[in-house]
């Protein structure tokens, strides 16, 4: 009896030695950058085991290495904390060898980046930040130019500032400037492509479809009345001011 108990303890210790703090290199979601993990497994099944200690430990190591590799390959090395959580949680699950009888086990791991891979991640993040800044500056410049060129006057100023501006072509330039400005005016930055901005564009086109002064006065009157009915008196006052300004400009033109 004592001999049998001692044999089981010795077998358990031999298996534990083979499953304590063994290393595995794991690929990450970034080609060429990987993790290094140190895994310690715990066999839950009591001896005797259906195989020799060395053979059993090797089989458990193989299962755990594959399990860690299957999950780590989807993890971003730039987010090491999340990778540790994901791979660690995966290895904590209970597993078993398809032996007879089955041998159950689970594992813990310490996940890190080797020095060379740490340097590679730092270089990658630096390049990403630099590219992000470049993209933002280019986008801002494009939006600024588009906003400026949506104004025919700005286009005309650019033409006038040319050293070789031919004033005999001014009428053609004015016509082209209006066409170009109209095209740029339809441009909207991504953050302005909302339902509200689309509605504003529809409203602008609707108002422009009534060119006669009397029609415009009617529309502004209806707009102010609608805002008043919707209990938006401040907006109604602004619409009324637009109506008054429009009427004043018409009267000045008639004079």
KEVEX-159055 format. One line per field, with one value per residue: x, y, z of N, C-alpha, C in turn; residue number from 1. Coordinates in steps of 0.001 Angstrom, whole numbers, plus 524288, in hexadecimal, padded with zeros to 5 digits. Layout:
N
n.u	X, ...
n.v	Y, ...
n.w	Z, ...
ca.u	X, ...
ca.v	Y, ...
ca.w	Z, ...
c.u	X, ...
c.v	Y, ...
c.w	Z, ...
n	NUM, ...
This chain:
255
n.u	80342, 80731, 80F5F, 80A01, 80500, 80DBB, 811BB, 80A17, 80AE3, 814EE, 81396, 80C83, 8129B, 81A63, 814B8, 8116A, 81AEA, 81D31, 815CF, 816A8, 81872, 81B45, 81FCA, 81AA9, 81A5A, 8128D, 80B06, 8062F, 7FBDF, 80129, 80980, 815EC, 81777, 8170C, 8124F, 81799, 81565, 8143B, 81054, 80918, 8040E, 7F9B4, 7F6D4, 7EAEB, 7E6EA, 7E857, 7F389, 7F47C, 7F9E2, 7F656, 7FF40, 80D53, 81445, 81A97, 816DE, 80C5D, 80D0B, 81193, 80982, 801A6, 806B3, 80742, 7FC9C, 7F9FF, 800E4, 7FD44, 7F30E, 7F4F3, 7FA17, 7F237, 7EB9D, 7F1E1, 7F54C, 7EDF8, 7EEF1, 7F2DD, 7FF97, 801DD, 7FAC3, 7FCA8, 7F87F, 7EE14, 7EFD6, 7F496, 7EC20, 7E4EB, 7EA1A, 7ED1C, 7E35F, 7DF7E, 7E640, 7E420, 7DB75, 7D5CE, 7DBB5, 7DD9D, 7E4EC, 7E39E, 7E3E8, 7E346, 7E061, 7DAE4, 7E36E, 7E2D8, 7E556, 7E9E3, 7EEC0, 7F7C6, 7FD5A, 80863, 8097F, 8111A, 818F1, 8240F, 830A5, 833EF, 82A7E, 824C6, 829DD, 8274F, 81C6A, 81BF7, 82088, 81927, 8100B, 8138C, 814C5, 80A61, 805AF, 80AC4, 80740, 7FC9E, 7FC44, 7FFFA, 7F7D9, 7EF52, 7F259, 7F2F7, 7E880, 7E39F, 7E7F5, 7E3E8, 7D932, 7D907, 7DC3E, 7D41E, 7CBB5, 7CE65, 7CE93, 7C44D, 7C00E, 7BD63, 7C25D, 7CBDC, 7D0A7, 7D195, 7D869, 7E160, 7E396, 7E563, 7EE6A, 7F617, 801B6, 80118, 7F6F2, 7EC90, 7E54C, 7DE03, 7D8A3, 7D1D5, 7C6BD, 7C4D6, 7CA71, 7C4B5, 7BB50, 7BEE4, 7C2C6, 7B9D7, 7B562, 7BD06, 7BD4A, 7B342, 7B3E3, 7BB59, 7B5B2, 7AE96, 7B43A, 7B646, 7BC43, 7BF43, 7BB3F, 7B314, 7ABA7, 7A0EB, 79379, 78EDA, 794F2, 79301, 78862, 788A4, 78D5B, 7859F, 77DB9, 78287, 7833B, 778AE, 7750D, 77AC9, 775C1, 76D9A, 76E13, 769A9, 76789, 75DEF, 75ABC, 762B5, 76122, 757A1, 75A69, 761A5, 75AEB, 753E1, 75AF9, 75E34, 7547E, 75299, 75AB8, 757D5, 74E71, 75245, 755E3, 75F80, 763B6, 76CD5, 77220, 76A84, 76AD7, 774B3, 772EF, 76B79, 771B4, 77815, 7709B, 76DCD, 77768, 7787A, 76FE5, 772A5, 77B96, 77749, 770B6, 77845, 77D38, 77532, 77442
n.v	7FB44, 80507, 80596, 80672, 81033, 816BA, 81535, 819BB, 8242F, 8266F, 82561, 82D6A, 8362B, 83569, 83721, 84152, 846C1, 84656, 84CE7, 856D0, 863F9, 86410, 8680B, 86F19, 873DD, 87D01, 880AC, 88D57, 8967D, 89D14, 89C09, 89633, 899A5, 894F9, 88E09, 889E8, 87F89, 87A55, 86EFE, 8686C, 85CB4, 855B8, 84948, 84365, 839B8, 82E91, 8265B, 8183E, 81A79, 81903, 81867, 819C6, 822E0, 82AA0, 829C4, 82C30, 8369E, 83B6C, 83A48, 84089, 84A3F, 84BB8, 84CA5, 855EB, 85D4E, 85DD1, 86161, 86B43, 86FFB, 87028, 87803, 880C8, 88450, 88AF6, 893A9, 8A0B9, 8A536, 8AF25, 8B134, 8AC6C, 8AA1D, 8A729, 89E75, 897DA, 8961D, 8911C, 88804, 88375, 88183, 87A3B, 871A6, 86EFF, 868E8, 85C4C, 850D7, 84481, 838D5, 82FB4, 82567, 8189B, 815BF, 8230B, 82E3A, 83937, 84715, 85439, 86172, 86C05, 87815, 88076, 88B24, 891EF, 89B6E, 8990A, 89FD4, 8A367, 8A345, 8AA47, 8B378, 8B37E, 8B4D5, 8BEC9, 8C4A8, 8C2E4, 8C79E, 8D1E8, 8D420, 8D324, 8DB57, 8E3E0, 8E2C9, 8E443, 8EEC3, 8F370, 8F09D, 8F5C4, 9005C, 90146, 8FF5B, 907BF, 91004, 90E07, 90F45, 919C9, 91EBA, 91B72, 9204F, 92AD4, 92BAB, 92A59, 933C5, 93CF5, 946A4, 94503, 93E5E, 94532, 94C87, 94686, 94514, 94F65, 95188, 94C97, 94DB8, 94E19, 950C3, 9524B, 95C84, 95DE1, 954E7, 954D1, 953FE, 949BF, 9448F, 9473C, 941EF, 9377E, 93709, 93770, 92DC6, 926A9, 9295E, 92687, 91BB3, 91963, 91CE3, 91525, 90DD2, 906E1, 9059E, 8F9BA, 8FA04, 900A6, 8FBCC, 8F99B, 8F6D9, 90043, 907B0, 90473, 9065E, 9112D, 913A8, 91059, 91769, 920D6, 91F9A, 91F29, 92945, 92F01, 92C72, 93313, 93DE1, 947E0, 9544D, 955DC, 94BB6, 947FC, 94E71, 94A8C, 94042, 941C9, 9466B, 93E3A, 93734, 93C4C, 93C90, 931DF, 92F0B, 934E4, 92FFD, 9265D, 92888, 92DAB, 93859, 93EB2, 93B29, 93D9C, 94880, 94A35, 94674, 94DA1, 95688, 95448, 954CF, 95F7B, 96421, 96068, 9650E, 96F94, 97021, 96E3B, 976E3, 97EC3, 97C3C, 97E04, 9888B
n.w	80000, 8037D, 7FC7F, 7F31F, 7F467, 7F502, 7EAFA, 7E4CB, 7E7FC, 7E496, 7D9C7, 7D800, 7DAAD, 7D306, 7C9D8, 7CBEB, 7CBDB, 7C140, 7BD51, 7C117, 7BF86, 7B4B0, 7A80C, 79D01, 79023, 789D9, 77EE6, 77AF5, 7777D, 77123, 766CA, 7681E, 77233, 77EF3, 78A7C, 796DE, 79F30, 7ABED, 7B156, 7BB18, 7BE7F, 7C4E3, 7C8C0, 7CA8B, 7CC1C, 7D41C, 7D662, 7D44E, 7C743, 7B98C, 7B397, 7B281, 7BACD, 7B589, 7AB4C, 7ACA2, 7B055, 7A78F, 7A04D, 7A4CD, 7A499, 799C3, 796F3, 79C55, 7982D, 78DE4, 78FBA, 79416, 78BA9, 7840D, 7878E, 78999, 77FF1, 77C26, 78219, 7852A, 785E5, 78935, 790A2, 79B07, 7A4E1, 7A314, 79CCD, 7A416, 7AAD6, 7A429, 7A018, 7A983, 7AE70, 7A77F, 7A8F3, 7B30C, 7B2F2, 7B52E, 7B06B, 7A9B2, 7A7A2, 79D54, 7A1A7, 7A7AB, 7B3F0, 7B1F4, 7B398, 7BB02, 7BAB0, 7BD22, 7BAB3, 7BDAA, 7B91C, 7B628, 7AE9E, 7A54B, 79E2E, 796A5, 79741, 78D02, 7879B, 78D78, 78ABB, 78039, 7809A, 7852B, 77D1C, 7755D, 7799B, 77A1D, 76F73, 76C4C, 771E5, 76D41, 762FF, 764A9, 767E1, 75EB1, 757D1, 75C69, 75B8F, 750A8, 74E1A, 7532C, 74D9A, 743B4, 745A8, 7487C, 73F32, 7389E, 73D7C, 73C17, 7311C, 72ED3, 72E51, 724EC, 72477, 7298E, 72286, 71A1A, 71E63, 71F5E, 714DA, 711A1, 7171C, 7119D, 70A1E, 6FF58, 6FCD7, 6F41F, 6F116, 6E989, 6E8FA, 6F107, 6F1F1, 6EED4, 6F66B, 6FF5E, 6FD69, 6FD51, 70769, 70D89, 70B00, 70E8B, 71918, 71C08, 71B19, 722F1, 72B63, 72D01, 731F6, 73DBA, 749ED, 75114, 75B5F, 75A21, 7547B, 7574F, 75AD1, 75D5D, 757F7, 74DC9, 74D45, 74E1B, 7449C, 73DB6, 7407E, 73DA2, 732B6, 730AD, 7337B, 72C49, 7234B, 721D5, 71C20, 71B3E, 72170, 726E6, 72876, 72EF8, 737C7, 73B14, 73DB5, 74602, 74D21, 74F19, 7535B, 75CA3, 761B7, 76304, 769E7, 77286, 774F4, 777E6, 78173, 7823B, 7843A, 783C4, 77AE5, 773AB, 77405, 76FAE, 7659F, 76283, 76291, 75A34, 7525C, 75310, 7507E, 7465C, 7418E, 742AD, 73C5B, 732CC, 73192, 73152, 72820, 72117, 7221E
ca.u	80000, 80AC0, 81251, 80671, 8045A, 812A3, 81220, 8068C, 80D28, 81969, 81189, 80A32, 816E6, 81D00, 81156, 81178, 81FE1, 81CEB, 811AA, 81777, 81B5B, 81D9B, 81F86, 818A8, 81A5E, 80D70, 80A47, 8021F, 7F910, 804D6, 80D8B, 81B4A, 81793, 8149C, 8126B, 81A0A, 8122D, 81600, 80B7E, 8093B, 7FF36, 7F86F, 7F3C0, 7E6C4, 7E5DF, 7EBF6, 7F618, 7F839, 7F889, 7F66E, 80422, 811C9, 8142D, 81CCD, 8134F, 807AA, 80E53, 8125A, 8045F, 7FF00, 80954, 805AD, 7F73E, 7F9D8, 80396, 7F9BB, 7EEB4, 7F6D9, 7FB47, 7ED4E, 7E939, 7F59D, 7F606, 7EA2C, 7EFD2, 7F64A, 803E6, 801DC, 7F72C, 7FE86, 7F506, 7E9A3, 7F1D6, 7F541, 7E6F6, 7E262, 7ECD4, 7ECDA, 7DE29, 7DEF2, 7E929, 7E1FA, 7D735, 7D742, 7DC7C, 7DEE8, 7E75F, 7E028, 7E629, 7DF93, 7DC4F, 7DCAA, 7E67D, 7E10C, 7E940, 7E926, 7F3DE, 7F88B, 801E0, 80A71, 80A50, 81436, 81B6F, 829CD, 832C8, 833D1, 82516, 82346, 82BF1, 82444, 81753, 81CD7, 8215B, 81424, 80C97, 815A4, 8136F, 804BC, 8048F, 80C9B, 803B9, 7F7A8, 7FCF4, 80041, 7F29E, 7EBF1, 7F3F6, 7F163, 7E2D2, 7E247, 7E968, 7E023, 7D43A, 7D9A4, 7DC3F, 7CEDA, 7C85B, 7CFC4, 7CD32, 7BEA1, 7BE98, 7BF46, 7C5E7, 7D0FF, 7D2DA, 7D307, 7DD16, 7E5CE, 7E4C9, 7E78E, 7F3AC, 7F9D0, 804DE, 7FFB8, 7F149, 7EAD7, 7E062, 7DA3C, 7D5B8, 7CF45, 7C158, 7C516, 7CC43, 7C057, 7B7AF, 7C15F, 7C346, 7B4C7, 7B4A2, 7C09B, 7BB8D, 7AE96, 7B5AE, 7BDC2, 7B1B7, 7ABE5, 7B7A9, 7B575, 7BFB9, 7BCA3, 7B853, 7AE8A, 7A811, 79CD6, 78E29, 78DBE, 7975E, 7902F, 78377, 789F8, 78E4C, 78076, 77B0D, 7850E, 78195, 77320, 7748A, 77CF6, 77245, 769C3, 77179, 766F3, 76767, 758F0, 75ACE, 76643, 75E9A, 7539E, 75CFE, 763BF, 75673, 75211, 75F04, 75DCC, 74F9B, 7534D, 75E0C, 754AD, 74AB0, 75531, 757B3, 76505, 7634B, 771E5, 77319, 766BD, 76CDD, 77904, 7709F, 76903, 775E4, 77992, 76C76, 76E43, 77C10, 77777, 76C51, 77591, 77F0A, 7740B, 76F11, 77CE1, 77E27, 7711B, 77541
ca.v	80000, 8097C, 805AE, 80863, 815D2, 81940, 814EF, 81DB9, 8295D, 82714, 8262A, 832AC, 839F1, 8350F, 839D4, 846E7, 848F0, 846EE, 850A0, 85BB5, 8684C, 862D2, 86CA0, 86E7E, 878A8, 87D59, 884C2, 8912D, 8984C, 8A02C, 89893, 89714, 89B0E, 890C1, 88DF9, 8857B, 87E24, 87642, 86C62, 8647F, 859AB, 8528F, 844A0, 842D4, 83426, 82C01, 821B3, 81740, 81C8C, 81509, 818BA, 81B53, 82861, 82DDA, 82993, 82F12, 83C2E, 83D3C, 83AA3, 84526, 84EE4, 84C52, 84EAC, 85B52, 8609D, 85EA9, 86496, 870A3, 871FF, 87115, 87CEC, 88520, 88629, 88F25, 897E1, 8A4FE, 8A5D7, 8B476, 8B12F, 8A7D6, 8A8EE, 8A42D, 8995C, 894A8, 89486, 88D80, 882FA, 88147, 87F67, 8758E, 86D41, 86D81, 86520, 856E0, 84D96, 83F1A, 83592, 82B6F, 82072, 81547, 819C3, 82854, 83126, 83EA3, 84AE9, 859BC, 863FF, 871AE, 879B1, 885C9, 88C93, 896B2, 89C48, 89915, 8A51A, 8A4EC, 8A440, 8AF31, 8B7A4, 8B37E, 8B728, 8C469, 8C6EE, 8C2A4, 8CBA3, 8D6F5, 8D4D3, 8D3F2, 8E0AE, 8E784, 8E272, 8E69A, 8F472, 8F4DB, 8F017, 8F9E9, 90553, 90136, 8FFD9, 90D1C, 91366, 90D24, 911A4, 91F75, 92055, 91AA4, 92469, 92FC4, 92BAE, 92A63, 93942, 93EEE, 94B12, 942E8, 93C7D, 949C1, 94ECD, 94337, 94620, 954AB, 95180, 94A52, 9519B, 94E4D, 95121, 95505, 95F14, 95D75, 95005, 95530, 95211, 94402, 942D8, 947C0, 93D9F, 932A7, 93747, 935FE, 92822, 923F5, 92A56, 92353, 9164C, 91901, 91DD9, 91030, 90A87, 90719, 90237, 8F51B, 8FB4F, 903CF, 8F8B8, 8F7D2, 8F7D3, 905D5, 90A86, 90311, 9093E, 91698, 9140D, 91007, 91C60, 924DD, 91ED8, 9207E, 92EF4, 93117, 92B37, 93746, 9426E, 94CE9, 956C2, 954EC, 94643, 94781, 950CC, 946D4, 93BC8, 9435E, 94746, 93907, 934E9, 93EC8, 93AD4, 92C69, 92EF1, 936F6, 92BEC, 92227, 92AAF, 92F2B, 93DF1, 940F5, 939E4, 94098, 94DD9, 94A2A, 945F9, 952AE, 95A2A, 95317, 956F0, 9652F, 96575, 95F5D, 96910, 97487, 96FFC, 96E9D, 97C51, 981C7, 97B25, 9809D, 98E25
ca.w	80000, 803C3, 7F797, 7EF1A, 7F55B, 7F37F, 7E548, 7E29B, 7E8F8, 7E11A, 7D486, 7D7D3, 7DA9D, 7CDF5, 7C60A, 7CD33, 7C9F7, 7BB98, 7BBD7, 7C3F0, 7BD38, 7AF9C, 7A4A0, 797B9, 78D00, 7875B, 77AF6, 77C25, 772DD, 76E08, 764A1, 769DF, 777C0, 781E5, 79033, 7997E, 7A3A8, 7AF7E, 7B2E9, 7BF43, 7BE6C, 7C976, 7C77C, 7CE72, 7CCE8, 7D7BA, 7D454, 7D001, 7C227, 7B56B, 7B0A0, 7B5B1, 7BC4E, 7B162, 7A6D0, 7AE17, 7B083, 7A231, 79DCB, 7A6F6, 7A274, 7944D, 796C5, 79E32, 7945A, 78977, 7918E, 7948C, 7866D, 7813E, 78957, 78960, 77A96, 77B2A, 785E6, 78383, 789A0, 78B3E, 7951F, 79DDF, 7A944, 7A10E, 79B24, 7A8D0, 7ACB8, 7A079, 7A005, 7AEC7, 7AF4B, 7A432, 7AB2E, 7B82B, 7B233, 7B62E, 7ABCE, 7AB07, 7A39E, 79BA4, 7A361, 7AA6A, 7B477, 7B091, 7B773, 7BAD6, 7BC5C, 7BB9E, 7BAD3, 7BE26, 7B5FF, 7B654, 7A926, 7A4BF, 79922, 796E0, 79660, 7877C, 78617, 78FFB, 7876A, 77B5D, 781CD, 785E8, 777E9, 7729D, 77BBC, 7787E, 769EC, 76BFA, 773AB, 7694D, 75E8E, 76636, 767A7, 75923, 75589, 75E7E, 75936, 74B2A, 74DEC, 7549F, 74937, 73F7E, 7472D, 74852, 739AF, 73690, 73FA7, 73990, 72B8F, 72E3F, 72DC5, 71FE0, 7253E, 72ACC, 71D93, 716FF, 720CA, 71DD4, 70F56, 7114C, 7195C, 70DF3, 70759, 6F9D8, 6FC4D, 6EF5D, 6F283, 6E53C, 6E9B7, 6F618, 6F1CA, 6EEAE, 6FB88, 702FD, 6FC64, 6FF19, 70D16, 70FC7, 70A52, 71211, 71E76, 71CF6, 71BE4, 7281F, 72F55, 72E03, 7352F, 7435A, 74D05, 7533C, 76012, 758C9, 7514C, 75AD3, 758E8, 75DF0, 753A9, 74909, 74D6F, 74CF8, 73F00, 73B2C, 74170, 73A71, 72D4D, 7305B, 73380, 7276D, 71EE1, 72176, 71B5A, 71B55, 726A7, 72984, 72A2E, 7336E, 73C51, 73CD2, 74030, 74B0D, 7508D, 750B2, 756AB, 761C4, 76428, 764A3, 76E8E, 776D9, 77640, 77A76, 78676, 781CB, 7830D, 7825D, 7756E, 77092, 773A9, 76BEE, 76060, 76168, 76145, 754CB, 74F07, 75302, 74D87, 740D7, 73F9C, 7424E, 737CF, 72E16, 73115, 72FBC, 7229C, 71E0F, 7221B
c.u	80364, 80DCC, 80F08, 805A7, 80939, 81344, 80EB3, 808C7, 811C3, 8179F, 80F41, 80E70, 819B6, 819D4, 81184, 8167E, 81FB3, 8190C, 81239, 81ACE, 81E18, 81C59, 81D42, 818C0, 8155B, 80D53, 805DE, 7FF52, 7FC84, 80921, 812FE, 81BD2, 814A9, 81502, 815F7, 816D9, 814E2, 8111E, 80C97, 803F6, 7FE9C, 7F500, 7EFDD, 7E596, 7EA08, 7EE96, 7F393, 7F624, 7F909, 7FB5A, 8087D, 811B7, 8161B, 81925, 80E63, 808AC, 80F06, 80D26, 80168, 8017A, 807A8, 8003E, 7F720, 7FCAA, 7FFFF, 7F52B, 7F055, 7F7D6, 7F64D, 7EAE9, 7ECE5, 7F615, 7F228, 7EB03, 7F3CD, 7FAAE, 8044A, 7FE25, 7F848, 7FAD6, 7F060, 7EB55, 7F28E, 7F003, 7E49C, 7E4EE, 7EC91, 7E79B, 7DD5D, 7E1AE, 7E713, 7DD8D, 7D92D, 7D785, 7DDA7, 7E182, 7E3B2, 7E2A8, 7E1EC, 7E1FD, 7DE65, 7DFBF, 7E50C, 7E544, 7E776, 7EE5B, 7F36E, 7FD3B, 80378, 80BFD, 80D57, 8161F, 82153, 82BDC, 83284, 82E4A, 822EE, 8251A, 828D5, 81EEC, 817D8, 81D92, 81C48, 8106F, 80E67, 81438, 80D96, 8033C, 80629, 80902, 7FE74, 7F7EE, 7FD16, 7FADC, 7EF07, 7ED45, 7F250, 7EB79, 7E121, 7E37F, 7E57C, 7DAEF, 7D48F, 7D97F, 7D6CA, 7CB27, 7C969, 7CDC7, 7C758, 7BC97, 7C0BC, 7C320, 7CB6B, 7D3AA, 7D4B9, 7D7F6, 7E1DE, 7E764, 7E771, 7ED30, 7F7BD, 7FCC3, 80326, 7F9D3, 7EFDB, 7E577, 7DC5D, 7D6E4, 7D28A, 7C9C0, 7C130, 7C6B8, 7C7DD, 7BC77, 7B9E2, 7C1C3, 7BE31, 7B3D7, 7B815, 7BEDB, 7B6C1, 7B00F, 7B812, 7B9C2, 7AEB6, 7AF2A, 7B654, 7B972, 7BC90, 7B93E, 7B38A, 7AA95, 7A3E4, 7978D, 78CEB, 79017, 794B0, 78AFD, 78456, 78AD6, 78925, 77D88, 77D5D, 78353, 77BD8, 77258, 77688, 7796B, 76DE1, 76CAA, 76EC2, 766C5, 76254, 75897, 75E33, 763DB, 75A7B, 7561E, 75F13, 75F64, 7545D, 755EF, 75EBA, 758E3, 75010, 75696, 75B11, 750CB, 74D4A, 7578B, 75DA1, 76540, 76878, 77333, 76F60, 76891, 77156, 776F6, 76E0C, 76D17, 777D7, 7759E, 76CE8, 772FF, 77B3C, 773F1, 76F2B, 77903, 77BF6, 77268, 7739A, 77DFD, 77A21, 77210, 77960
c.v	804EE, 80A09, 807E9, 80E43, 818C9, 8195E, 81907, 82339, 82A6A, 8281A, 82BB4, 836DA, 839F1, 837D9, 83FB2, 84979, 849E3, 84B0A, 855E6, 85F79, 866C0, 8672E, 86B40, 873C8, 878AF, 881B8, 8886A, 892A4, 89B91, 89C97, 89A15, 8989D, 896DF, 89172, 88988, 8847B, 879F1, 87404, 86883, 861C5, 8569E, 84E05, 843B6, 83D24, 831C4, 82755, 81CBF, 81943, 81852, 8153F, 81A48, 82136, 82BF0, 82E1E, 82CB9, 834F1, 83E65, 83DE5, 83F77, 84A22, 84FD4, 84E9F, 85472, 85F09, 861D3, 8622E, 86A52, 87306, 87351, 87653, 8818D, 8876A, 88A7D, 893D2, 89BD6, 8A5A9, 8AB5A, 8B506, 8AC50, 8A652, 8A5A5, 89EC1, 895C4, 892AE, 89049, 8881B, 88062, 87ECF, 87A5F, 870D6, 86B8F, 86982, 85F8F, 853E6, 84804, 83C73, 8311B, 8262A, 81D39, 81382, 81F28, 82AD9, 836F0, 8424E, 8505F, 85C72, 869D1, 8732B, 87F3F, 88728, 891B0, 8972B, 89BFB, 89E86, 8A6D8, 8A638, 8A91E, 8B3D0, 8B804, 8B5F6, 8BD0E, 8C721, 8C708, 8C6E9, 8D117, 8D816, 8D5D3, 8D971, 8E4AE, 8E77F, 8E4F4, 8EC89, 8F64F, 8F4B9, 8F47A, 8FF29, 9059A, 901E9, 90569, 910E5, 912DB, 90FC3, 91795, 9217C, 91FD2, 91EE1, 929A4, 92FF3, 92B2B, 92FEF, 93B52, 94375, 94927, 940DB, 94108, 94C50, 94BA2, 94445, 94B77, 954C1, 94F0A, 94EA1, 95246, 94E93, 95477, 95756, 95EE5, 9588A, 95020, 952ED, 94C1E, 941DC, 94319, 94347, 93879, 9327F, 935B1, 9301B, 92510, 92497, 9271C, 91DA3, 915AA, 919D5, 918E1, 90C81, 90B38, 90398, 8FDD8, 8F68A, 8FEAE, 900C8, 8F637, 8F8FF, 8FDA0, 908F7, 9094B, 905F7, 90F01, 9176F, 913D1, 91530, 920BA, 92470, 92056, 92667, 93157, 9301E, 92F31, 93C6A, 947B7, 94F22, 955B3, 94F52, 94593, 949E4, 94D20, 94242, 93D33, 94459, 94215, 9366C, 93721, 93CF5, 9352D, 92BF2, 930E7, 932D4, 92762, 923E5, 92B75, 934F4, 9406C, 93FE9, 93CEE, 9463A, 94E2F, 949C0, 94B0B, 956BF, 95936, 95558, 95CDC, 966E8, 9649E, 9638D, 96E49, 974A1, 97075, 97436, 97FBA, 980EE, 97DD9, 98672, 98F71
c.w	80000, 7FEC4, 7F331, 7EFA7, 7F3AB, 7ED97, 7E2B4, 7E367, 7E54E, 7DB7B, 7D3F5, 7D790, 7D559, 7C9BF, 7C6F9, 7CB40, 7C41A, 7B9CB, 7BE90, 7C0C2, 7B816, 7ABBD, 79F4E, 79507, 789C4, 7835A, 77CA6, 77719, 76F46, 76BEF, 76682, 76F87, 77AC6, 787BB, 79206, 79E68, 7A6DB, 7B216, 7B751, 7BF64, 7C37E, 7C7C3, 7CBE8, 7CFB4, 7D07A, 7D515, 7D6BD, 7CACF, 7BDFF, 7B205, 7B452, 7B6A0, 7B7F5, 7ACAC, 7A7E0, 7AE10, 7AB03, 79F5D, 79FAB, 7A4C8, 79CCE, 793BF, 7983D, 79A7E, 78FBC, 78B0B, 791FC, 78F32, 7836D, 782AB, 78895, 783EF, 7792E, 77EBD, 783DC, 78786, 78BCE, 78FDF, 79856, 7A24B, 7A773, 79F4D, 79FD5, 7AAD4, 7A940, 7A094, 7A562, 7AFE7, 7AC38, 7A6B0, 7B07F, 7B7AE, 7B31C, 7B108, 7AD84, 7A66A, 7A24E, 79CBB, 7A615, 7AF97, 7B2FA, 7B506, 7B6DF, 7BCEE, 7BACD, 7BC6A, 7BBD7, 7BADB, 7B74C, 7B0C1, 7A8D7, 79F29, 799D8, 7959B, 790A3, 785B0, 788B7, 78CB3, 7825A, 77C2F, 78276, 780A0, 774D7, 77477, 77A27, 772D5, 7693A, 76DAA, 76F90, 76488, 75FC5, 765FC, 761FD, 756A1, 75757, 75BFC, 7537C, 74A9A, 74F3A, 75027, 744C7, 740BD, 746F6, 742B8, 73762, 73881, 73D04, 733F0, 72A99, 72D9A, 72896, 72069, 72664, 725E2, 71A36, 71923, 71F4C, 7182D, 70EBF, 71330, 715C9, 70B07, 701AD, 6F8FB, 6F78D, 6F065, 6EE2B, 6E5C5, 6EEBF, 6F609, 6F1BC, 6F3FA, 6FF88, 70253, 6FE64, 70509, 70FB6, 70F68, 70E1C, 717BE, 71FC7, 71E00, 7214D, 72C77, 730A6, 7314D, 73AEB, 7460E, 74F8B, 757E5, 75EF5, 75583, 754BB, 7586F, 7592F, 75969, 74E71, 748CA, 74C22, 74721, 73C02, 73BC3, 73E17, 734BF, 72C92, 73020, 72E65, 722C2, 71E49, 720DA, 71BEC, 720DB, 72995, 72B85, 72F04, 73857, 73E90, 73FCD, 7458F, 74EFB, 752A0, 75466, 75C2F, 7649A, 7660F, 76980, 77353, 778AE, 77916, 77FA5, 7867E, 78072, 7816D, 77CA7, 771E1, 76FDF, 76FB5, 76657, 75EC4, 75FED, 75BB6, 750FF, 74EA1, 74FD9, 747BE, 73E84, 73EF7, 73D7B, 732C4, 72D33, 72F4A, 72A03, 71F37, 71DA6, 71E12
n	1, 2, 3, 4, 5, 6, 7, 8, 9, 10, 11, 12, 13, 14, 15, 16, 17, 18, 19, 20, 21, 22, 23, 24, 25, 26, 27, 28, 29, 30, 31, 32, 33, 34, 35, 36, 37, 38, 39, 40, 41, 42, 43, 44, 45, 46, 47, 48, 49, 50, 51, 52, 53, 54, 55, 56, 57, 58, 59, 60, 61, 62, 63, 64, 65, 66, 67, 68, 69, 70, 71, 72, 73, 74, 75, 76, 77, 78, 79, 80, 81, 82, 83, 84, 85, 86, 87, 88, 89, 90, 91, 92, 93, 94, 95, 96, 97, 98, 99, 100, 101, 102, 103, 104, 105, 106, 107, 108, 109, 110, 111, 112, 113, 114, 115, 116, 117, 118, 119, 120, 121, 122, 123, 124, 125, 126, 127, 128, 129, 130, 131, 132, 133, 134, 135, 136, 137, 138, 139, 140, 141, 142, 143, 144, 145, 146, 147, 148, 149, 150, 151, 152, 153, 154, 155, 156, 157, 158, 159, 160, 161, 162, 163, 164, 165, 166, 167, 168, 169, 170, 171, 172, 173, 174, 175, 176, 177, 178, 179, 180, 181, 182, 183, 184, 185, 186, 187, 188, 189, 190, 191, 192, 193, 194, 195, 196, 197, 198, 199, 200, 201, 202, 203, 204, 205, 206, 207, 208, 209, 210, 211, 212, 213, 214, 215, 216, 217, 218, 219, 220, 221, 222, 223, 224, 225, 226, 227, 228, 229, 230, 231, 232, 233, 234, 235, 236, 237, 238, 239, 240, 241, 242, 243, 244, 245, 246, 247, 248, 249, 250, 251, 252, 253, 254, 255
